[in-house]
Structures are given as C-alpha cells and as structure tokens.
C-alpha cells in the first residue's frame, strides 16, 4: 500500500486537476465531454499512484507532475508550454530588454527544434546561424522530443560560458558543430539611418516594451536632419514580440482602420485593434522588407500595411506564426503559456501557417549586378577609345550613394530592390504634385 503521504499527494493532484476543470464548467462543454474528462483524470491519478507504489525507484512526484503538464501542452501546439518559475522570470526579462544567451528565437517545427531567426549582432548571428536551421544537439544532448522551453534553458547561461550545438542546414549533408560563447543580449530593437539623402532605413529586430518609443525617437531625430521622402522598414529575421508594440508601430503609418484582430473560442478573446489619426503620423511612402524569419508581431505590421495598401512588401514569404499566446501566472510562481486565439489581418486573412506573401518577391541570393542580362559587361561611350569628351562635367547625382552603402546594396538585393521602389514612388509622387499644380 502507498504511504499516507503519497496517497494524500495523489488525491491532492487529482483534486487540483478537477478544480481546474470545474473552473471551465461555464464553457461550452457537453455533459458527455465533461464526464469523459473526469474519467481520464481518474486514470491519471491511478497511474501516478501505481508508479508511486511499484516503480523500481522512488518517484519524484513534483517532477512527474511537471512532466505530465508539459506533455499535455506539447500535444496542443508548439507555442503552448508550462513555464517553471525561473523560465517565467527569463521570459519577463527578455520582453523587458535583455537576457544572457546566444541570441536566437526557436520553435518546434514538425517535431524538430528549428531556428526562427537569430537576433542581429548576437553570438548566434555572428556564428552564421540562419532561419530554418535545425538544432539537432545541444551540449551532446539530442533535441528530438525536447520542448522549446527546455532548449531555451539549455542555450541560456552566464555570460562567457560556452555552449556546443549541432546544426543541420537544408541542402547540406554534413552537420555543422558550433561552439558559441554566451553573452548578455541587450535588445536594442530599433536602428535607423539614411541610406541616401531623403531615404531612411529603419531596422526593427523584435518588438519589446520600448520599441514604439524608440522608433518615434529615431524618426524624429532623422526628420530634424532632413526631410524623409521615403522609408524602408526592415522586419527581416524579426521573430516578433509584444502585440501592443506591433499595433502601435503600425499606427505610426496608418490613420484609420483595423490593424489586426484576434479570434478565439471565447468572447473575451475576440478583439479588434484600430489605427488612430495623430499629428505625428508618418505619411511618407514606405517599403517593408520581410523574409522567412519574420514572424508573429512583424507579420502583423506587414499584413496591416499591405491590406491598407499603405506600402509595398518586398522579400520572401514570412514565417506564418499567427497565434496568440496568453501567459497565466500560477500560484507557485510558474506560468502557463497557452494559445488562446489567432491573428487576422485587416482583410480578415489568417496569418497562421500561411504567413504574409510579399508584393514583390525576391530572394536574398539573387544578385544585384550592373552587368547586362547575358552576363557580359555593359559598354558605354566613355569606354570607347578616343571618345569625345563633353566640355562640361556631369553634376553629381541628386541621390548620390556613398561607397559603403553601394557595397551594402550590392550584397543585399532585397534592400536594393526596396530602395529602387522607394525612388520610383517618390518620382511618381512628385509627378502627381506637378500635374495637380498645373
């Protein structure tokens, strides 16, 4: 027979589960479904009791129950999980602005630990880890059947410590072993500069609690230097973040209409977020860059701008994480991260598993050469021997590009395409104004 302590614990576990189930009694659950659930909970309690009495070694009941909860959530979807107290604390620190680790966003895809995207400027980014890389080992431990939360815990650690991982990349037969040194990952989510005179470049790496504030600050700073005639918003490899920040960043560019809506099983999960017209709305033409590493909150921004025809979306199809996770604190300091709804764009398109398709599709591998289509070098009049020189020197281009930016655009065809589209939009806008004035 089980000891009174063990029996009492089993009864406590069962009663706790029943209380949780009873709390949902107001939900739309039939009596038949409710009775079936009670029976399954009873089976769980019986299995736990048998293990306590007969397993070859003494059962760590807390560990067994934690594992049962984690297993339950893993059967639902890759983003629902049980957060131990330290894991919940890590999550709160990350959304607050910094954490210590290697700097990647991961998920479970087809049962395999998959990189959503590396965070720019982190050890993972500098080591060359890419979106869609598969992490098959962490410090010699196979990641098959490992939850994303357990993987995150193994990847994080004190600054300066090392972690060994093995990467499998699509199209490669050989595995890639890597040793990375953990570092403090300060998340400066917004970087901004001028690519050429009048054309601004904004890079948002993820959506943290201060992203909108920092974005507006950078926007104002650039506007004080010169008039912004067009803006590139780079959301490539942006794994997402806070919903309210995605909404407020979108609101900078939209004057009215829906930004995003959420739909779940219960009425309180159905929400619609609207744009508001303010004096500091950004009215310049915009191009948004996305790729397969753009997920969640970044897809909300891209979807809102695309559906309102506020800008042009350039790049490759985004990741497709269109589900809403709600964090529910538990009494012992742990947390339950539970998927409660789906995201929908203003045109009522679901993002989940579909992602955002760009208006102009171009891969990161396509080259941006100045050569002719057949690969031969372009020949100009100035290349001809003894050509007649003009008496006047050509004035510098109105949109001169410095050598460093020119090299950057050459190596980044998506960014180069975005800039060319912005220039076209600016010329078209100038033409429309000229016609209207006549």
PABAMAR-965057 format. One record per residue (C-alpha): residue number from 1; z, x, y. Coordinates in pm, whole numbers, plus 50000, padded with zeros to 5 digits. Layout:
! PABAMAR-965057
+------+-------+-------+-------+
| dogu |     w |     u |     v |
+------+-------+-------+-------+
|  NUM |     Z |     X |     Y |
...
+------+-------+-------+-------+
! end
This chain:
! PABAMAR-965057
+------+-------+-------+-------+
| dogu |     w |     u |     v |
+------+-------+-------+-------+
|    1 | 50000 | 50000 | 50000 |
|    2 | 49936 | 50110 | 50356 |
|    3 | 50233 | 50207 | 50564 |
|    4 | 50357 | 49954 | 50824 |
|    5 | 50224 | 50180 | 51099 |
|    6 | 49874 | 50184 | 50956 |
|    7 | 49874 | 49815 | 50876 |
|    8 | 50003 | 49741 | 51223 |
|    9 | 49728 | 49954 | 51377 |
|   10 | 49462 | 49778 | 51172 |
|   11 | 49591 | 49440 | 51286 |
|   12 | 49600 | 49567 | 51644 |
|   13 | 49237 | 49683 | 51624 |
|   14 | 49126 | 49352 | 51477 |
|   15 | 49319 | 49150 | 51736 |
|   16 | 49177 | 49361 | 52017 |
|   17 | 48823 | 49304 | 51896 |
|   18 | 48891 | 48934 | 51858 |
|   19 | 49029 | 48918 | 52212 |
|   20 | 48716 | 49088 | 52344 |
|   21 | 48503 | 48841 | 52155 |
|   22 | 48716 | 48549 | 52274 |
|   23 | 48663 | 48663 | 52632 |
|   24 | 48295 | 48585 | 52587 |
|   25 | 48362 | 48241 | 52446 |
|   26 | 48221 | 48083 | 52761 |
|   27 | 47884 | 48246 | 52692 |
|   28 | 47602 | 48055 | 52531 |
|   29 | 47708 | 48128 | 52171 |
|   30 | 47689 | 47866 | 51898 |
|   31 | 47987 | 47785 | 51677 |
|   32 | 47794 | 47923 | 51379 |
|   33 | 47733 | 48255 | 51555 |
|   34 | 48098 | 48273 | 51659 |
|   35 | 48222 | 48217 | 51303 |
|   36 | 47981 | 48479 | 51172 |
|   37 | 48112 | 48733 | 51422 |
|   38 | 48475 | 48661 | 51326 |
|   39 | 48384 | 48724 | 50962 |
|   40 | 48215 | 49055 | 51045 |
|   41 | 48519 | 49168 | 51246 |
|   42 | 48737 | 49086 | 50947 |
|   43 | 48511 | 49305 | 50728 |
|   44 | 48551 | 49589 | 50977 |
|   45 | 48929 | 49557 | 50965 |
|   46 | 48925 | 49555 | 50584 |
|   47 | 48705 | 49869 | 50568 |
|   48 | 48936 | 50052 | 50808 |
|   49 | 49241 | 49951 | 50606 |
|   50 | 49081 | 50069 | 50279 |
|   51 | 48992 | 50403 | 50438 |
|   52 | 49347 | 50446 | 50567 |
|   53 | 49488 | 50388 | 50218 |
|   54 | 49236 | 50568 | 49996 |
|   55 | 49031 | 50829 | 50184 |
|   56 | 49077 | 51183 | 50050 |
|   57 | 49233 | 51298 | 50378 |
|   58 | 49440 | 51118 | 50638 |
|   59 | 49222 | 50921 | 50877 |
|   60 | 49231 | 50993 | 51250 |
|   61 | 49228 | 50624 | 51337 |
|   62 | 49155 | 50674 | 51707 |
|   63 | 48856 | 50894 | 51623 |
|   64 | 48734 | 50642 | 51365 |
|   65 | 48755 | 50350 | 51608 |
|   66 | 48583 | 50554 | 51884 |
|   67 | 48306 | 50637 | 51638 |
|   68 | 48272 | 50272 | 51539 |
|   69 | 48236 | 50170 | 51904 |
|   70 | 47980 | 50444 | 51970 |
|   71 | 47786 | 50342 | 51660 |
|   72 | 47787 | 49981 | 51774 |
|   73 | 47639 | 50073 | 52112 |
|   74 | 47379 | 50307 | 51960 |
|   75 | 47233 | 50011 | 51769 |
|   76 | 47160 | 49836 | 52102 |
|   77 | 46956 | 50073 | 52320 |
|   78 | 46953 | 50443 | 52425 |
|   79 | 47136 | 50379 | 52753 |
|   80 | 47440 | 50179 | 52637 |
|   81 | 47731 | 50402 | 52538 |
|   82 | 48106 | 50442 | 52515 |
|   83 | 48239 | 50687 | 52773 |
|   84 | 48559 | 50873 | 52692 |
|   85 | 48789 | 50929 | 52991 |
|   86 | 48654 | 51281 | 53054 |
|   87 | 48295 | 51160 | 53021 |
|   88 | 48352 | 50879 | 53271 |
|   89 | 48502 | 51133 | 53511 |
|   90 | 48197 | 51360 | 53469 |
|   91 | 47965 | 51067 | 53546 |
|   92 | 48160 | 50983 | 53861 |
|   93 | 48144 | 51347 | 53974 |
|   94 | 47769 | 51360 | 53914 |
|   95 | 47692 | 51050 | 54119 |
|   96 | 47926 | 51187 | 54385 |
|   97 | 47725 | 51504 | 54434 |
|   98 | 47788 | 51790 | 54186 |
|   99 | 47875 | 51894 | 53832 |
|  100 | 47869 | 52207 | 53617 |
|  101 | 47599 | 52243 | 53354 |
|  102 | 47230 | 52334 | 53313 |
|  103 | 47078 | 52051 | 53521 |
|  104 | 46874 | 51811 | 53308 |
|  105 | 46851 | 51436 | 53263 |
|  106 | 46821 | 51339 | 52896 |
|  107 | 46771 | 51027 | 52687 |
|  108 | 46725 | 50924 | 52325 |
|  109 | 46357 | 50852 | 52255 |
|  110 | 46253 | 50745 | 51904 |
|  111 | 46587 | 50876 | 51781 |
|  112 | 46528 | 51224 | 51929 |
|  113 | 46708 | 51387 | 52221 |
|  114 | 46442 | 51404 | 52492 |
|  115 | 46433 | 51557 | 52840 |
|  116 | 46357 | 51301 | 53109 |
|  117 | 46335 | 51572 | 53374 |
|  118 | 46503 | 51893 | 53490 |
|  119 | 46681 | 51887 | 53825 |
|  120 | 46500 | 52107 | 54073 |
|  121 | 46647 | 52453 | 54131 |
|  122 | 46886 | 52441 | 53833 |
|  123 | 46911 | 52675 | 53529 |
|  124 | 46706 | 52427 | 53322 |
|  125 | 46432 | 52412 | 53587 |
|  126 | 46422 | 52790 | 53626 |
|  127 | 46404 | 52834 | 53246 |
|  128 | 46086 | 52624 | 53242 |
|  129 | 46219 | 52315 | 53065 |
|  130 | 45983 | 52021 | 53120 |
|  131 | 45987 | 51642 | 53097 |
|  132 | 45932 | 51518 | 52738 |
|  133 | 46060 | 51841 | 52581 |
|  134 | 46262 | 51766 | 52268 |
|  135 | 46604 | 51931 | 52232 |
|  136 | 46644 | 51988 | 51858 |
|  137 | 46954 | 52209 | 51864 |
|  138 | 47249 | 52277 | 52095 |
|  139 | 47454 | 52587 | 52005 |
|  140 | 47326 | 52567 | 51647 |
|  141 | 47415 | 52200 | 51612 |
|  142 | 47124 | 51973 | 51516 |
|  143 | 47079 | 51693 | 51769 |
|  144 | 46942 | 51437 | 51521 |
|  145 | 47165 | 51126 | 51546 |
|  146 | 47355 | 51287 | 51836 |
|  147 | 47423 | 51045 | 52123 |
|  148 | 47309 | 51137 | 52473 |
|  149 | 47670 | 51140 | 52592 |
|  150 | 47772 | 51386 | 52320 |
|  151 | 47473 | 51603 | 52408 |
|  152 | 47565 | 51598 | 52778 |
|  153 | 47919 | 51702 | 52688 |
|  154 | 47787 | 51998 | 52486 |
|  155 | 47542 | 52102 | 52759 |
|  156 | 47803 | 52097 | 53033 |
|  157 | 48077 | 52354 | 53069 |
|  158 | 48237 | 52602 | 53302 |
|  159 | 48022 | 52796 | 53545 |
|  160 | 47898 | 53126 | 53400 |
|  161 | 47932 | 53021 | 53036 |
|  162 | 47625 | 53025 | 52810 |
|  163 | 47465 | 52753 | 52601 |
|  164 | 47192 | 52805 | 52341 |
|  165 | 46933 | 52533 | 52296 |
|  166 | 46614 | 52500 | 52095 |
|  167 | 46318 | 52318 | 52247 |
|  168 | 46019 | 52162 | 52075 |
|  169 | 45726 | 52106 | 52311 |
|  170 | 45437 | 51871 | 52245 |
|  171 | 45127 | 52053 | 52125 |
|  172 | 45320 | 52362 | 52012 |
|  173 | 45401 | 52452 | 51652 |
|  174 | 45668 | 52708 | 51735 |
|  175 | 46016 | 52612 | 51853 |
|  176 | 46145 | 52764 | 52176 |
|  177 | 46500 | 52906 | 52156 |
|  178 | 46659 | 52943 | 52500 |
|  179 | 46987 | 53076 | 52633 |
|  180 | 47092 | 52927 | 52964 |
|  181 | 47384 | 53018 | 53187 |
|  182 | 47568 | 52714 | 53319 |
|  183 | 47614 | 52682 | 53692 |
|  184 | 47754 | 52438 | 53944 |
|  185 | 47476 | 52188 | 54004 |
|  186 | 47505 | 52085 | 54370 |
|  187 | 47275 | 51792 | 54412 |
|  188 | 47103 | 51816 | 54749 |
|  189 | 46888 | 51516 | 54685 |
|  190 | 46657 | 51536 | 54990 |
|  191 | 46440 | 51824 | 55111 |
|  192 | 46191 | 51783 | 55395 |
|  193 | 45935 | 51991 | 55586 |
|  194 | 45591 | 51975 | 55747 |
|  195 | 45302 | 52065 | 55516 |
|  196 | 45060 | 52077 | 55808 |
|  197 | 45102 | 51966 | 56170 |
|  198 | 45182 | 51594 | 56171 |
|  199 | 45205 | 51554 | 55793 |
|  200 | 45556 | 51556 | 55648 |
|  201 | 45668 | 51626 | 55291 |
|  202 | 45988 | 51468 | 55155 |
|  203 | 46120 | 51564 | 54811 |
|  204 | 46390 | 51336 | 54662 |
|  205 | 46532 | 51493 | 54344 |
|  206 | 46758 | 51200 | 54249 |
|  207 | 46942 | 50907 | 54408 |
|  208 | 47304 | 50994 | 54486 |
|  209 | 47561 | 50823 | 54706 |
|  210 | 47437 | 51010 | 55017 |
|  211 | 47059 | 51009 | 54957 |
|  212 | 46963 | 50745 | 55216 |
|  213 | 47186 | 50903 | 55480 |
|  214 | 47032 | 51247 | 55416 |
|  215 | 46679 | 51104 | 55413 |
|  216 | 46724 | 50939 | 55754 |
|  217 | 46879 | 51256 | 55891 |
|  218 | 46584 | 51470 | 55777 |
|  219 | 46336 | 51210 | 55905 |
|  220 | 46494 | 51208 | 56250 |
|  221 | 46504 | 51589 | 56255 |
|  222 | 46131 | 51618 | 56183 |
|  223 | 46041 | 51342 | 56429 |
|  224 | 46217 | 51537 | 56704 |
|  225 | 45992 | 51835 | 56635 |
|  226 | 45662 | 51645 | 56639 |
|  227 | 45510 | 51306 | 56572 |
|  228 | 45480 | 51227 | 56200 |
|  229 | 45129 | 51093 | 56135 |
|  230 | 45171 | 51067 | 55759 |
|  231 | 45440 | 51123 | 55497 |
|  232 | 45436 | 51232 | 55132 |
|  233 | 45733 | 51108 | 54928 |
|  234 | 45764 | 51325 | 54616 |
|  235 | 45952 | 51148 | 54334 |
|  236 | 45816 | 51361 | 54050 |
|  237 | 46079 | 51451 | 53788 |
|  238 | 46329 | 51229 | 53971 |
|  239 | 46544 | 51084 | 53688 |
|  240 | 46689 | 50804 | 53903 |
|  241 | 47047 | 50736 | 54004 |
|  242 | 47213 | 50466 | 54210 |
|  243 | 47039 | 50131 | 54253 |
|  244 | 47169 | 50071 | 54606 |
|  245 | 47022 | 50404 | 54720 |
|  246 | 46680 | 50323 | 54574 |
|  247 | 46691 | 49992 | 54760 |
|  248 | 46797 | 50145 | 55093 |
|  249 | 46537 | 50427 | 55074 |
|  250 | 46267 | 50166 | 55005 |
|  251 | 46396 | 49965 | 55301 |
|  252 | 46314 | 50256 | 55533 |
|  253 | 45943 | 50187 | 55473 |
|  254 | 45942 | 49807 | 55427 |
|  255 | 46004 | 49546 | 55699 |
|  256 | 46035 | 49236 | 55481 |
|  257 | 46000 | 49101 | 55130 |
|  258 | 46156 | 49177 | 54794 |
|  259 | 46227 | 49537 | 54699 |
|  260 | 46344 | 49479 | 54341 |
|  261 | 46502 | 49205 | 54134 |
|  262 | 46718 | 49215 | 53823 |
|  263 | 46725 | 48959 | 53543 |
|  264 | 46984 | 48938 | 53268 |
|  265 | 47140 | 48683 | 53034 |
|  266 | 47397 | 48550 | 53278 |
|  267 | 47353 | 48411 | 53629 |
|  268 | 47557 | 48685 | 53799 |
|  269 | 47316 | 48949 | 53662 |
|  270 | 47018 | 48788 | 53834 |
|  271 | 46986 | 48948 | 54177 |
|  272 | 46715 | 48993 | 54439 |
|  273 | 46724 | 49278 | 54691 |
|  274 | 46535 | 49220 | 55016 |
|  275 | 46399 | 49451 | 55285 |
|  276 | 46522 | 49424 | 55643 |
|  277 | 46336 | 49497 | 55964 |
|  278 | 46516 | 49751 | 56184 |
|  279 | 46430 | 49956 | 56490 |
|  280 | 46417 | 50281 | 56290 |
|  281 | 46175 | 50160 | 56019 |
|  282 | 45922 | 50430 | 55928 |
|  283 | 45575 | 50293 | 55999 |
|  284 | 45353 | 50593 | 55924 |
|  285 | 45108 | 50597 | 55629 |
|  286 | 45273 | 50720 | 55308 |
|  287 | 45170 | 50858 | 54970 |
|  288 | 45418 | 50857 | 54680 |
|  289 | 45397 | 51117 | 54404 |
|  290 | 45519 | 51021 | 54054 |
|  291 | 45488 | 51158 | 53701 |
|  292 | 45630 | 51106 | 53351 |
|  293 | 45965 | 51242 | 53472 |
|  294 | 46002 | 50973 | 53742 |
|  295 | 46249 | 50720 | 53606 |
|  296 | 46473 | 50426 | 53696 |
|  297 | 46556 | 50433 | 54070 |
|  298 | 46245 | 50635 | 54154 |
|  299 | 46033 | 50375 | 53973 |
|  300 | 46196 | 50103 | 54183 |
|  301 | 46087 | 50279 | 54504 |
|  302 | 45734 | 50345 | 54378 |
|  303 | 45697 | 49988 | 54249 |
|  304 | 45815 | 49833 | 54577 |
|  305 | 45578 | 50044 | 54789 |
|  306 | 45288 | 49977 | 54552 |
|  307 | 45336 | 49599 | 54531 |
|  308 | 45367 | 49566 | 54909 |
|  309 | 45056 | 49786 | 54948 |
|  310 | 45262 | 49996 | 55185 |
|  311 | 45132 | 50326 | 55049 |
|  312 | 44926 | 50495 | 54779 |
|  313 | 45085 | 50601 | 54449 |
|  314 | 44945 | 50930 | 54313 |
|  315 | 45010 | 51121 | 53989 |
|  316 | 45067 | 51005 | 53631 |
|  317 | 45239 | 50702 | 53476 |
|  318 | 45616 | 50708 | 53523 |
|  319 | 45884 | 50720 | 53251 |
|  320 | 45949 | 50347 | 53215 |
|  321 | 46329 | 50311 | 53234 |
|  322 | 46357 | 49961 | 53370 |
|  323 | 46703 | 49858 | 53254 |
|  324 | 47027 | 49812 | 53449 |
|  325 | 47349 | 49972 | 53323 |
|  326 | 47689 | 49841 | 53429 |
|  327 | 47999 | 50060 | 53396 |
|  328 | 48306 | 49864 | 53284 |
|  329 | 48635 | 50064 | 53308 |
|  330 | 48866 | 50027 | 53008 |
|  331 | 49250 | 50034 | 53023 |
|  332 | 49286 | 50387 | 52877 |
|  333 | 49059 | 50546 | 53140 |
|  334 | 48748 | 50527 | 52924 |
|  335 | 48442 | 50324 | 53019 |
|  336 | 48176 | 50103 | 52865 |
|  337 | 47824 | 50166 | 52989 |
|  338 | 47632 | 49854 | 52899 |
|  339 | 47274 | 49747 | 52963 |
|  340 | 47300 | 49412 | 53140 |
|  341 | 46959 | 49339 | 53295 |
|  342 | 46602 | 49453 | 53353 |
|  343 | 46433 | 49567 | 53673 |
|  344 | 46131 | 49382 | 53812 |
|  345 | 45904 | 49492 | 54095 |
|  346 | 45824 | 49257 | 54389 |
|  347 | 45518 | 49132 | 54196 |
|  348 | 45752 | 49042 | 53906 |
|  349 | 45633 | 49330 | 53688 |
|  350 | 45880 | 49467 | 53435 |
|  351 | 45927 | 49843 | 53455 |
|  352 | 46089 | 49871 | 53111 |
|  353 | 45883 | 50087 | 52871 |
|  354 | 45577 | 50026 | 53093 |
|  355 | 45654 | 50237 | 53396 |
|  356 | 45451 | 50245 | 53716 |
|  357 | 45080 | 50323 | 53691 |
|  358 | 44955 | 50529 | 53989 |
|  359 | 44677 | 50402 | 54215 |
|  360 | 44517 | 50746 | 54192 |
|  361 | 44574 | 50914 | 53856 |
|  362 | 44565 | 51293 | 53848 |
|  363 | 44747 | 51526 | 53611 |
|  364 | 44941 | 51833 | 53712 |
|  365 | 44696 | 52051 | 53514 |
|  366 | 44378 | 51954 | 53698 |
|  367 | 44269 | 52245 | 53913 |
|  368 | 44205 | 52219 | 54283 |
|  369 | 43923 | 52470 | 54317 |
|  370 | 43695 | 52511 | 54613 |
|  371 | 43410 | 52606 | 54382 |
|  372 | 43114 | 52382 | 54305 |
|  373 | 43145 | 52130 | 54016 |
|  374 | 42946 | 52354 | 53778 |
|  375 | 43194 | 52638 | 53830 |
|  376 | 42968 | 52857 | 54048 |
|  377 | 43097 | 52997 | 54375 |
|  378 | 42994 | 52794 | 54680 |
|  379 | 42742 | 52974 | 54905 |
|  380 | 42747 | 52930 | 55283 |
|  381 | 42528 | 53053 | 55571 |
|  382 | 42787 | 53317 | 55661 |
|  383 | 42745 | 53469 | 55313 |
|  384 | 42376 | 53545 | 55374 |
|  385 | 42284 | 53898 | 55475 |
|  386 | 42182 | 53942 | 55843 |
|  387 | 42271 | 53581 | 55926 |
|  388 | 42253 | 53490 | 56296 |
|  389 | 42598 | 53473 | 56445 |
|  390 | 42695 | 53197 | 56685 |
|  391 | 42778 | 53308 | 57039 |
|  392 | 43097 | 53103 | 57033 |
|  393 | 43381 | 53139 | 56787 |
|  394 | 43478 | 52832 | 56593 |
|  395 | 43805 | 52680 | 56717 |
|  396 | 44087 | 52675 | 56466 |
|  397 | 44104 | 52354 | 56259 |
|  398 | 44316 | 52079 | 56409 |
|  399 | 44513 | 52065 | 56084 |
|  400 | 44549 | 52435 | 56009 |
|  401 | 44725 | 52524 | 55684 |
|  402 | 44930 | 52843 | 55657 |
|  403 | 44856 | 53078 | 55361 |
|  404 | 45180 | 52990 | 55176 |
|  405 | 45110 | 52615 | 55192 |
|  406 | 44746 | 52674 | 55098 |
|  407 | 44855 | 52857 | 54782 |
|  408 | 45106 | 52582 | 54706 |
|  409 | 44839 | 52313 | 54737 |
|  410 | 44602 | 52515 | 54518 |
|  411 | 44864 | 52527 | 54241 |
|  412 | 44969 | 52164 | 54280 |
|  413 | 44663 | 51936 | 54255 |
|  414 | 44875 | 51621 | 54279 |
|  415 | 45025 | 51731 | 54610 |
|  416 | 44682 | 51845 | 54732 |
|  417 | 44536 | 51503 | 54649 |
|  418 | 44823 | 51330 | 54828 |
|  419 | 44764 | 51533 | 55144 |
|  420 | 44391 | 51461 | 55140 |
|  421 | 44459 | 51089 | 55103 |
|  422 | 44703 | 51102 | 55396 |
|  423 | 44445 | 51273 | 55614 |
|  424 | 44192 | 51005 | 55522 |
|  425 | 44438 | 50728 | 55606 |
|  426 | 44513 | 50897 | 55940 |
|  427 | 44144 | 50924 | 56028 |
|  428 | 44085 | 50562 | 55928 |
|  429 | 44384 | 50451 | 56137 |
|  430 | 44251 | 50646 | 56438 |
|  431 | 43908 | 50485 | 56392 |
|  432 | 44060 | 50135 | 56379 |
|  433 | 44253 | 50201 | 56701 |
|  434 | 43939 | 50334 | 56869 |
|  435 | 43740 | 50024 | 56770 |
|  436 | 44018 | 49794 | 56889 |
|  437 | 44024 | 49964 | 57233 |
|  438 | 43650 | 49909 | 57292 |
+------+-------+-------+-------+
! end
